Amino acid sequence: MTSDDLAYVAELVRHHAGVVLKGDKAFFIETRLGPVARREKAPGVSALVDQVRRNPAPDLVKALVEATLMQETGFFRDRAVFRTLKQSVMPQLSSRREGRGLRILSAGCATGQETYSVAMLAADLFPASAVEIIGVDFAPRSLEKAKAGLYTHFEVQRGLPIRRLLAHFEPVDDNWRVASSLRQAVKWGEFNLLGDMRPLGVFDLILCRNVLHSLTPEAASRLLDMLDNALAPDGVLVIGAREEAILSPAFSAGDADGVWMRNPAFQREAVLV
């Protein structure tokens, strides 16, 4: 790939997803776009980029951008966060709802491990009808895996306690599939977090972990505005433990790294889209 190819791909990713590609971009982009080039029967990554330049078809542009996005996730990643959610955040939110069920959003859900982790907590605490869980992501291929709920032995070993594996998964050949009752507890949707979040409604709990740090400052600010407007006045936002520097006075620290409470004293003008 030429330097112009690299710059072109980096700009596509920044424009469509707000993500800044960091580090050794040449190796990273070549590695990630190789499978896309093979699917499109292009003779190489440079040829694929040239094809997109000449004919930027929306589906092909999306496939290119999707391939470059990091999809690092795991079950119960950062256990202290999930312990806080189960022991205090979710019960307290539910007690204030006076019979209305909780609405939970997993934003940037990748291949679904975080979303299913929250669903397992909800199954421990509430009847199925008391919680609505939605997982959204930019990448349709990641969402396909999340919907299928099929994970390798390596993937379930990363953070999933054996008792939860036996309670909520079933073996399928050498893999493990999320039980149908848990799969049915989650709704999935393809969604660009740079878009208008208002059609999704208002949520009591939003998880948007390890997303903000990868965005341009402008994209991160816009996303935070959207999250603020999508969160209930007493809602809780969960972000990555090292992303707190990006937050505004709209949020105040909770009991675990990355858990932030909606600050009812902070008033923000509605976001215009």
C-alpha positions as protocol buffer text, in pm:
chain_id: "A"
residue {
  index: 1
  type: MET
  ca { x: 0 y: 0 z: 0 }
}
residue {
  index: 2
  type: THR
  ca { x: 119 y: 350 z: -75 }
}
residue {
  index: 3
  type: SER
  ca { x: 118 y: 635 z: 174 }
}
residue {
  index: 4
  type: ASP
  ca { x: -174 y: 782 z: -21 }
}
residue {
  index: 5
  type: ASP
  ca { x: -365 y: 454 z: 20 }
}
residue {
  index: 6
  type: LEU
  ca { x: -305 y: 460 z: 395 }
}
residue {
  index: 7
  type: ALA
  ca { x: -413 y: 823 z: 424 }
}
residue {
  index: 8
  type: TYR
  ca { x: -725 y: 754 z: 219 }
}
residue {
  index: 9
  type: VAL
  ca { x: -831 y: 458 z: 437 }
}
residue {
  index: 10
  type: ALA
  ca { x: -756 y: 649 z: 759 }
}
residue {
  index: 11
  type: GLU
  ca { x: -972 y: 939 z: 639 }
}
residue {
  index: 12
  type: LEU
  ca { x: -1258 y: 704 z: 546 }
}
residue {
  index: 13
  type: VAL
  ca { x: -1251 y: 554 z: 893 }
}
residue {
  index: 14
  type: ARG
  ca { x: -1236 y: 896 z: 1058 }
}
residue {
  index: 15
  type: HIS
  ca { x: -1523 y: 1031 z: 846 }
}
residue {
  index: 16
  type: HIS
  ca { x: -1759 y: 736 z: 879 }
}
residue {
  index: 17
  type: ALA
  ca { x: -1681 y: 613 z: 1231 }
}
residue {
  index: 18
  type: GLY
  ca { x: -1498 y: 903 z: 1397 }
}
residue {
  index: 19
  type: VAL
  ca { x: -1211 y: 665 z: 1479 }
}
residue {
  index: 20
  type: VAL
  ca { x: -844 y: 762 z: 1469 }
}
residue {
  index: 21
  type: LEU
  ca { x: -620 y: 480 z: 1346 }
}
residue {
  index: 22
  type: LYS
  ca { x: -308 y: 474 z: 1561 }
}
residue {
  index: 23
  type: GLY
  ca { x: 24 y: 290 z: 1570 }
}
residue {
  index: 24
  type: ASP
  ca { x: 166 y: 101 z: 1271 }
}
residue {
  index: 25
  type: LYS
  ca { x: -115 y: 182 z: 1032 }
}
residue {
  index: 26
  type: ALA
  ca { x: 46 y: 12 z: 732 }
}
residue {
  index: 27
  type: PHE
  ca { x: 71 y: -333 z: 893 }
}
residue {
  index: 28
  type: PHE
  ca { x: -265 y: -297 z: 1071 }
}
residue {
  index: 29
  type: ILE
  ca { x: -459 y: -188 z: 763 }
}
residue {
  index: 30
  type: GLU
  ca { x: -296 y: -445 z: 534 }
}
residue {
  index: 31
  type: THR
  ca { x: -380 y: -722 z: 781 }
}
residue {
  index: 32
  type: ARG
  ca { x: -739 y: -613 z: 838 }
}
residue {
  index: 33
  type: LEU
  ca { x: -825 y: -544 z: 474 }
}
residue {
  index: 34
  type: GLY
  ca { x: -677 y: -866 z: 337 }
}
residue {
  index: 35
  type: PRO
  ca { x: -994 y: -1072 z: 401 }
}
residue {
  index: 36
  type: VAL
  ca { x: -1209 y: -798 z: 247 }
}
residue {
  index: 37
  type: ALA
  ca { x: -992 y: -797 z: -65 }
}
residue {
  index: 38
  type: ARG
  ca { x: -1032 y: -1175 z: -94 }
}
residue {
  index: 39
  type: ARG
  ca { x: -1410 y: -1155 z: -50 }
}
residue {
  index: 40
  type: GLU
  ca { x: -1427 y: -890 z: -321 }
}
residue {
  index: 41
  type: LYS
  ca { x: -1191 y: -1093 z: -542 }
}
residue {
  index: 42
  type: ALA
  ca { x: -950 y: -800 z: -561 }
}
residue {
  index: 43
  type: PRO
  ca { x: -588 y: -900 z: -640 }
}
residue {
  index: 44
  type: GLY
  ca { x: -465 y: -722 z: -327 }
}
residue {
  index: 45
  type: VAL
  ca { x: -535 y: -455 z: -68 }
}
residue {
  index: 46
  type: SER
  ca { x: -405 y: -174 z: -288 }
}
residue {
  index: 47
  type: ALA
  ca { x: -637 y: -286 z: -566 }
}
residue {
  index: 48
  type: LEU
  ca { x: -927 y: -293 z: -319 }
}
residue {
  index: 49
  type: VAL
  ca { x: -854 y: 63 z: -205 }
}
residue {
  index: 50
  type: ASP
  ca { x: -831 y: 176 z: -567 }
}
residue {
  index: 51
  type: GLN
  ca { x: -1167 y: 9 z: -635 }
}
residue {
  index: 52
  type: VAL
  ca { x: -1326 y: 201 z: -347 }
}
residue {
  index: 53
  type: ARG
  ca { x: -1170 y: 524 z: -471 }
}
residue {
  index: 54
  type: ARG
  ca { x: -1318 y: 475 z: -819 }
}
residue {
  index: 55
  type: ASN
  ca { x: -1656 y: 351 z: -701 }
}
residue {
  index: 56
  type: PRO
  ca { x: -1724 y: 422 z: -332 }
}
residue {
  index: 57
  type: ALA
  ca { x: -2031 y: 197 z: -309 }
}
residue {
  index: 58
  type: PRO
  ca { x: -2182 y: 230 z: 41 }
}
residue {
  index: 59
  type: ASP
  ca { x: -2167 y: -144 z: 118 }
}
residue {
  index: 60
  type: LEU
  ca { x: -1802 y: -169 z: 17 }
}
residue {
  index: 61
  type: VAL
  ca { x: -1705 y: 146 z: 207 }
}
residue {
  index: 62
  type: LYS
  ca { x: -1880 y: 10 z: 517 }
}
residue {
  index: 63
  type: ALA
  ca { x: -1702 y: -325 z: 482 }
}
residue {
  index: 64
  type: LEU
  ca { x: -1368 y: -148 z: 457 }
}
residue {
  index: 65
  type: VAL
  ca { x: -1434 y: 72 z: 760 }
}
residue {
  index: 66
  type: GLU
  ca { x: -1576 y: -218 z: 962 }
}
residue {
  index: 67
  type: ALA
  ca { x: -1265 y: -427 z: 900 }
}
residue {
  index: 68
  type: THR
  ca { x: -1038 y: -164 z: 1054 }
}
residue {
  index: 69
  type: LEU
  ca { x: -1236 y: -119 z: 1376 }
}
residue {
  index: 70
  type: MET
  ca { x: -1102 y: -284 z: 1690 }
}
residue {
  index: 71
  type: GLN
  ca { x: -1349 y: -535 z: 1836 }
}
residue {
  index: 72
  type: GLU
  ca { x: -1170 y: -617 z: 2161 }
}
residue {
  index: 73
  type: THR
  ca { x: -1418 y: -748 z: 2418 }
}
residue {
  index: 74
  type: GLY
  ca { x: -1475 y: -1032 z: 2661 }
}
residue {
  index: 75
  type: PHE
  ca { x: -1718 y: -1173 z: 2915 }
}
residue {
  index: 76
  type: PHE
  ca { x: -1727 y: -982 z: 3246 }
}
residue {
  index: 77
  type: ARG
  ca { x: -1432 y: -769 z: 3144 }
}
residue {
  index: 78
  type: ASP
  ca { x: -1317 y: -570 z: 3450 }
}
residue {
  index: 79
  type: ARG
  ca { x: -1498 y: -773 z: 3716 }
}
residue {
  index: 80
  type: ALA
  ca { x: -1522 y: -483 z: 3964 }
}
residue {
  index: 81
  type: VAL
  ca { x: -1751 y: -300 z: 3722 }
}
residue {
  index: 82
  type: PHE
  ca { x: -1992 y: -592 z: 3691 }
}
residue {
  index: 83
  type: ARG
  ca { x: -1982 y: -653 z: 4066 }
}
residue {
  index: 84
  type: THR
  ca { x: -2088 y: -290 z: 4120 }
}
residue {
  index: 85
  type: LEU
  ca { x: -2364 y: -322 z: 3860 }
}
residue {
  index: 86
  type: LYS
  ca { x: -2506 y: -632 z: 4027 }
}
residue {
  index: 87
  type: GLN
  ca { x: -2468 y: -531 z: 4391 }
}
residue {
  index: 88
  type: SER
  ca { x: -2579 y: -170 z: 4376 }
}
residue {
  index: 89
  type: VAL
  ca { x: -2643 y: -1 z: 4041 }
}
residue {
  index: 90
  type: MET
  ca { x: -2904 y: -230 z: 3889 }
}
residue {
  index: 91
  type: PRO
  ca { x: -3100 y: -301 z: 4211 }
}
residue {
  index: 92
  type: GLN
  ca { x: -3109 y: 69 z: 4301 }
}
residue {
  index: 93
  type: LEU
  ca { x: -3223 y: 173 z: 3954 }
}
residue {
  index: 94
  type: SER
  ca { x: -3493 y: -93 z: 3956 }
}
residue {
  index: 95
  type: SER
  ca { x: -3621 y: 9 z: 4301 }
}
residue {
  index: 96
  type: ARG
  ca { x: -3678 y: 364 z: 4174 }
}
residue {
  index: 97
  type: ARG
  ca { x: -3875 y: 255 z: 3867 }
}
residue {
  index: 98
  type: GLU
  ca { x: -4201 y: 174 z: 4055 }
}
residue {
  index: 99
  type: GLY
  ca { x: -4282 y: -130 z: 3845 }
}
residue {
  index: 100
  type: ARG
  ca { x: -4138 y: -10 z: 3515 }
}
residue {
  index: 101
  type: GLY
  ca { x: -3867 y: -235 z: 3377 }
}
residue {
  index: 102
  type: LEU
  ca { x: -3508 y: -123 z: 3327 }
}
residue {
  index: 103
  type: ARG
  ca { x: -3384 y: -23 z: 2982 }
}
residue {
  index: 104
  type: ILE
  ca { x: -3017 y: -103 z: 2924 }
}
residue {
  index: 105
  type: LEU
  ca { x: -2805 y: -10 z: 2622 }
}
residue {
  index: 106
  type: SER
  ca { x: -2475 y: -173 z: 2530 }
}
residue {
  index: 107
  type: ALA
  ca { x: -2329 y: 77 z: 2280 }
}
residue {
  index: 108
  type: GLY
  ca { x: -2045 y: -49 z: 2065 }
}
residue {
  index: 109
  type: CYS
  ca { x: -2132 y: -404 z: 2169 }
}
residue {
  index: 110
  type: ALA
  ca { x: -1890 y: -570 z: 1923 }
}
residue {
  index: 111
  type: THR
  ca { x: -1944 y: -948 z: 1923 }
}
residue {
  index: 112
  type: GLY
  ca { x: -2180 y: -940 z: 2220 }
}
residue {
  index: 113
  type: GLN
  ca { x: -1983 y: -1070 z: 2520 }
}
residue {
  index: 114
  type: GLU
  ca { x: -2041 y: -755 z: 2726 }
}
residue {
  index: 115
  type: THR
  ca { x: -2410 y: -748 z: 2640 }
}
residue {
  index: 116
  type: TYR
  ca { x: -2461 y: -1111 z: 2738 }
}
residue {
  index: 117
  type: SER
  ca { x: -2267 y: -1047 z: 3060 }
}
residue {
  index: 118
  type: VAL
  ca { x: -2522 y: -778 z: 3153 }
}
residue {
  index: 119
  type: ALA
  ca { x: -2804 y: -1013 z: 3053 }
}
residue {
  index: 120
  type: MET
  ca { x: -2668 y: -1276 z: 3293 }
}
residue {
  index: 121
  type: LEU
  ca { x: -2666 y: -1022 z: 3576 }
}
residue {
  index: 122
  type: ALA
  ca { x: -3022 y: -924 z: 3492 }
}
residue {
  index: 123
  type: ALA
  ca { x: -3125 y: -1292 z: 3495 }
}
residue {
  index: 124
  type: ASP
  ca { x: -2981 y: -1319 z: 3848 }
}
residue {
  index: 125
  type: LEU
  ca { x: -3173 y: -1015 z: 3971 }
}
residue {
  index: 126
  type: PHE
  ca { x: -3503 y: -978 z: 3787 }
}
residue {
  index: 127
  type: PRO
  ca { x: -3774 y: -1166 z: 3602 }
}
residue {
  index: 128
  type: ALA
  ca { x: -3722 y: -1158 z: 3224 }
}
residue {
  index: 129
  type: SER
  ca { x: -4004 y: -908 z: 3170 }
}
residue {
  index: 130
  type: ALA
  ca { x: -3842 y: -653 z: 3402 }
}
residue {
  index: 131
  type: VAL
  ca { x: -3546 y: -567 z: 3177 }
}
residue {
  index: 132
  type: GLU
  ca { x: -3502 y: -460 z: 2815 }
}
residue {
  index: 133
  type: ILE
  ca { x: -3144 y: -497 z: 2687 }
}
residue {
  index: 134
  type: ILE
  ca { x: -3031 y: -359 z: 2351 }
}
residue {
  index: 135
  type: GLY
  ca { x: -2691 y: -409 z: 2191 }
}
residue {
  index: 136
  type: VAL
  ca { x: -2586 y: -185 z: 1901 }
}
residue {
  index: 137
  type: ASP
  ca { x: -2273 y: -171 z: 1688 }
}
residue {
  index: 138
  type: PHE
  ca { x: -2146 y: -24 z: 1362 }
}
residue {
  index: 139
  type: ALA
  ca { x: -2023 y: -362 z: 1233 }
}
residue {
  index: 140
  type: PRO
  ca { x: -2283 y: -600 z: 1087 }
}
residue {
  index: 141
  type: ARG
  ca { x: -2046 y: -898 z: 1092 }
}
residue {
  index: 142
  type: SER
  ca { x: -1986 y: -851 z: 1464 }
}
residue {
  index: 143
  type: LEU
  ca { x: -2361 y: -830 z: 1521 }
}
residue {
  index: 144
  type: GLU
  ca { x: -2416 y: -1154 z: 1330 }
}
residue {
  index: 145
  type: LYS
  ca { x: -2185 y: -1331 z: 1573 }
}
residue {
  index: 146
  type: ALA
  ca { x: -2354 y: -1163 z: 1870 }
}
residue {
  index: 147
  type: LYS
  ca { x: -2700 y: -1271 z: 1750 }
}
residue {
  index: 148
  type: ALA
  ca { x: -2582 y: -1627 z: 1693 }
}
residue {
  index: 149
  type: GLY
  ca { x: -2432 y: -1635 z: 2042 }
}
residue {
  index: 150
  type: LEU
  ca { x: -2173 y: -1892 z: 1934 }
}
residue {
  index: 151
  type: TYR
  ca { x: -1829 y: -1860 z: 2091 }
}
residue {
  index: 152
  type: THR
  ca { x: -1509 y: -2061 z: 2086 }
}
residue {
  index: 153
  type: HIS
  ca { x: -1367 y: -2233 z: 2391 }
}
residue {
  index: 154
  type: PHE
  ca { x: -1099 y: -1964 z: 2405 }
}
residue {
  index: 155
  type: GLU
  ca { x: -1361 y: -1686 z: 2403 }
}
residue {
  index: 156
  type: VAL
  ca { x: -1567 y: -1831 z: 2688 }
}
residue {
  index: 157
  type: GLN
  ca { x: -1251 y: -1892 z: 2892 }
}
residue {
  index: 158
  type: ARG
  ca { x: -1181 y: -1518 z: 2888 }
}
residue {
  index: 159
  type: GLY
  ca { x: -1364 y: -1400 z: 3198 }
}
residue {
  index: 160
  type: LEU
  ca { x: -1662 y: -1637 z: 3208 }
}
residue {
  index: 161
  type: PRO
  ca { x: -1689 y: -1829 z: 3539 }
}
residue {
  index: 162
  type: ILE
  ca { x: -1753 y: -2200 z: 3497 }
}
residue {
  index: 163
  type: ARG
  ca { x: -2083 y: -2184 z: 3686 }
}
residue {
  index: 164
  type: ARG
  ca { x: -2217 y: -1925 z: 3441 }
}
residue {
  index: 165
  type: LEU
  ca { x: -2091 y: -2124 z: 3147 }
}
residue {
  index: 166
  type: LEU
  ca { x: -2282 y: -2431 z: 3264 }
}
residue {
  index: 167
  type: ALA
  ca { x: -2594 y: -2229 z: 3355 }
}
residue {
  index: 168
  type: HIS
  ca { x: -2624 y: -2016 z: 3040 }
}
residue {
  index: 169
  type: PHE
  ca { x: -2444 y: -2200 z: 2758 }
}
residue {
  index: 170
  type: GLU
  ca { x: -2472 y: -2528 z: 2576 }
}
residue {
  index: 171
  type: PRO
  ca { x: -2190 y: -2714 z: 2399 }
}
residue {
  index: 172
  type: VAL
  ca { x: -2200 y: -2720 z: 2018 }
}
residue {
  index: 173
  type: ASP
  ca { x: -1918 y: -2934 z: 1878 }
}
residue {
  index: 174
  type: ASP
  ca { x: -1602 y: -2758 z: 2004 }
}
residue {
  index: 175
  type: ASN
  ca { x: -1785 y: -2429 z: 2070 }
}
residue {
  index: 176
  type: TRP
  ca { x: -2039 y: -2294 z: 2317 }
}
residue {
  index: 177
  type: ARG
  ca { x: -2373 y: -2132 z: 2233 }
}
residue {
  index: 178
  type: VAL
  ca { x: -2563 y: -1891 z: 2457 }
}
residue {
  index: 179
  type: ALA
  ca { x: -2884 y: -2053 z: 2577 }
}
residue {
  index: 180
  type: SER
  ca { x: -3193 y: -1952 z: 2382 }
}
residue {
  index: 181
  type: SER
  ca { x: -3355 y: -1789 z: 2688 }
}
residue {
  index: 182
  type: LEU
  ca { x: -3059 y: -1552 z: 2721 }
}
residue {
  index: 183
  type: ARG
  ca { x: -3038 y: -1485 z: 2346 }
}
residue {
  index: 184
  type: GLN
  ca { x: -3405 y: -1391 z: 2346 }
}
residue {
  index: 185
  type: ALA
  ca { x: -3345 y: -1143 z: 2628 }
}
residue {
  index: 186
  type: VAL
  ca { x: -3134 y: -919 z: 2404 }
}
residue {
  index: 187
  type: LYS
  ca { x: -3230 y: -711 z: 2100 }
}
residue {
  index: 188
  type: TRP
  ca { x: -2958 y: -622 z: 1849 }
}
residue {
  index: 189
  type: GLY
  ca { x: -2930 y: -336 z: 1604 }
}
residue {
  index: 190
  type: GLU
  ca { x: -2683 y: -197 z: 1353 }
}
residue {
  index: 191
  type: PHE
  ca { x: -2614 y: 160 z: 1457 }
}
residue {
  index: 192
  type: ASN
  ca { x: -2344 y: 422 z: 1400 }
}
residue {
  index: 193
  type: LEU
  ca { x: -2272 y: 594 z: 1732 }
}
residue {
  index: 194
  type: LEU
  ca { x: -2205 y: 916 z: 1542 }
}
residue {
  index: 195
  type: GLY
  ca { x: -2570 y: 919 z: 1437 }
}
residue {
  index: 196
  type: ASP
  ca { x: -2885 y: 1041 z: 1609 }
}
residue {
  index: 197
  type: MET
  ca { x: -2946 y: 830 z: 1918 }
}
residue {
  index: 198
  type: ARG
  ca { x: -3286 y: 977 z: 1997 }
}
residue {
  index: 199
  type: PRO
  ca { x: -3488 y: 709 z: 1810 }
}
residue {
  index: 200
  type: LEU
  ca { x: -3346 y: 451 z: 2050 }
}
residue {
  index: 201
  type: GLY
  ca { x: -3523 y: 618 z: 2341 }
}
residue {
  index: 202
  type: VAL
  ca { x: -3412 y: 679 z: 2701 }
}
residue {
  index: 203
  type: PHE
  ca { x: -3209 y: 429 z: 2903 }
}
residue {
  index: 204
  type: ASP
  ca { x: -3153 y: 373 z: 3272 }
}
residue {
  index: 205
  type: LEU
  ca { x: -2810 y: 218 z: 3220 }
}
residue {
  index: 206
  type: ILE
  ca { x: -2574 y: 270 z: 2926 }
}
residue {
  index: 207
  type: LEU
  ca { x: -2249 y: 81 z: 2872 }
}
residue {
  index: 208
  type: CYS
  ca { x: -2016 y: 243 z: 2619 }
}
residue {
  index: 209
  type: ARG
  ca { x: -1680 y: 103 z: 2722 }
}
residue {
  index: 210
  type: ASN
  ca { x: -1346 y: 163 z: 2551 }
}
residue {
  index: 211
  type: VAL
  ca { x: -1507 y: 349 z: 2262 }
}
residue {
  index: 212
  type: LEU
  ca { x: -1444 y: 713 z: 2346 }
}
residue {
  index: 213
  type: HIS
  ca { x: -1065 y: 687 z: 2359 }
}
residue {
  index: 214
  type: SER
  ca { x: -1049 y: 570 z: 1996 }
}
residue {
  index: 215
  type: LEU
  ca { x: -1248 y: 867 z: 1861 }
}
residue {
  index: 216
  type: THR
  ca { x: -1144 y: 1211 z: 1743 }
}
residue {
  index: 217
  type: PRO
  ca { x: -1208 y: 1481 z: 2006 }
}
residue {
  index: 218
  type: GLU
  ca { x: -1502 y: 1609 z: 1800 }
}
residue {
  index: 219
  type: ALA
  ca { x: -1658 y: 1264 z: 1765 }
}
residue {
  index: 220
  type: ALA
  ca { x: -1607 y: 1186 z: 2134 }
}
residue {
  index: 221
  type: SER
  ca { x: -1773 y: 1513 z: 2234 }
}
residue {
  index: 222
  type: ARG
  ca { x: -2070 y: 1447 z: 2006 }
}
residue {
  index: 223
  type: LEU
  ca { x: -2111 y: 1092 z: 2136 }
}
residue {
  index: 224
  type: LEU
  ca { x: -2104 y: 1213 z: 2496 }
}
residue {
  index: 225
  type: ASP
  ca { x: -2375 y: 1466 z: 2414 }
}
residue {
  index: 226
  type: MET
  ca { x: -2586 y: 1187 z: 2268 }
}
residue {
  index: 227
  type: LEU
  ca { x: -2525 y: 957 z: 2565 }
}
residue {
  index: 228
  type: ASP
  ca { x: -2616 y: 1237 z: 2803 }
}
residue {
  index: 229
  type: ASN
  ca { x: -2944 y: 1297 z: 2623 }
}
residue {
  index: 230
  type: ALA
  ca { x: -3022 y: 923 z: 2603 }
}
residue {
  index: 231
  type: LEU
  ca { x: -2967 y: 867 z: 2976 }
}
residue {
  index: 232
  type: ALA
  ca { x: -3243 y: 897 z: 3234 }
}
residue {
  index: 233
  type: PRO
  ca { x: -3201 y: 1182 z: 3487 }
}
residue {
  index: 234
  type: ASP
  ca { x: -3088 y: 932 z: 3753 }
}
residue {
  index: 235
  type: GLY
  ca { x: -2924 y: 698 z: 3503 }
}
residue {
  index: 236
  type: VAL
  ca { x: -2577 y: 543 z: 3507 }
}
residue {
  index: 237
  type: LEU
  ca { x: -2312 y: 550 z: 3236 }
}
residue {
  index: 238
  type: VAL
  ca { x: -2032 y: 292 z: 3222 }
}
residue {
  index: 239
  type: ILE
  ca { x: -1720 y: 378 z: 3020 }
}
residue {
  index: 240
  type: GLY
  ca { x: -1365 y: 245 z: 3009 }
}
residue {
  index: 241
  type: ALA
  ca { x: -1162 y: 290 z: 3325 }
}
residue {
  index: 242
  type: ARG
  ca { x: -914 y: 519 z: 3147 }
}
residue {
  index: 243
  type: GLU
  ca { x: -1169 y: 733 z: 2965 }
}
residue {
  index: 244
  type: GLU
  ca { x: -1279 y: 957 z: 3252 }
}
residue {
  index: 245
  type: ALA
  ca { x: -1069 y: 1249 z: 3130 }
}
residue {
  index: 246
  type: ILE
  ca { x: -1307 y: 1285 z: 2836 }
}
residue {
  index: 247
  type: LEU
  ca { x: -1617 y: 1326 z: 3053 }
}
residue {
  index: 248
  type: SER
  ca { x: -1791 y: 1653 z: 3128 }
}
residue {
  index: 249
  type: PRO
  ca { x: -1959 y: 1781 z: 3448 }
}
residue {
  index: 250
  type: ALA
  ca { x: -2274 y: 1604 z: 3329 }
}
residue {
  index: 251
  type: PHE
  ca { x: -2147 y: 1297 z: 3518 }
}
residue {
  index: 252
  type: SER
  ca { x: -2008 y: 1226 z: 3863 }
}
residue {
  index: 253
  type: ALA
  ca { x: -1798 y: 926 z: 3971 }
}
residue {
  index: 254
  type: GLY
  ca { x: -1965 y: 613 z: 4103 }
}
residue {
  index: 255
  type: ASP
  ca { x: -1829 y: 330 z: 4320 }
}
residue {
  index: 256
  type: ALA
  ca { x: -1604 y: 161 z: 4059 }
}
residue {
  index: 257
  type: ASP
  ca { x: -1364 y: 277 z: 3791 }
}
residue {
  index: 258
  type: GLY
  ca { x: -1563 y: 357 z: 3480 }
}
residue {
  index: 259
  type: VAL
  ca { x: -1905 y: 374 z: 3652 }
}
residue {
  index: 260
  type: TRP
  ca { x: -2049 y: 726 z: 3638 }
}
residue {
  index: 261
  type: MET
  ca { x: -2378 y: 866 z: 3765 }
}
residue {
  index: 262
  type: ARG
  ca { x: -2593 y: 1109 z: 3574 }
}
residue {
  index: 263
  type: ASN
  ca { x: -2553 y: 1443 z: 3747 }
}
residue {
  index: 264
  type: PRO
  ca { x: -2908 y: 1584 z: 3787 }
}
residue {
  index: 265
  type: ALA
  ca { x: -2770 y: 1926 z: 3880 }
}
residue {
  index: 266
  type: PHE
  ca { x: -2603 y: 1967 z: 3541 }
}
residue {
  index: 267
  type: GLN
  ca { x: -2824 y: 2111 z: 3270 }
}
residue {
  index: 268
  type: ARG
  ca { x: -2726 y: 2073 z: 2906 }
}
residue {
  index: 269
  type: GLU
  ca { x: -2905 y: 2215 z: 2605 }
}
residue {
  index: 270
  type: ALA
  ca { x: -3063 y: 1957 z: 2377 }
}
residue {
  index: 271
  type: VAL
  ca { x: -2838 y: 1832 z: 2101 }
}
residue {
  index: 272
  type: LEU
  ca { x: -2934 y: 1949 z: 1754 }
}
residue {
  index: 273
  type: VAL
  ca { x: -2874 y: 1688 z: 1484 }
}
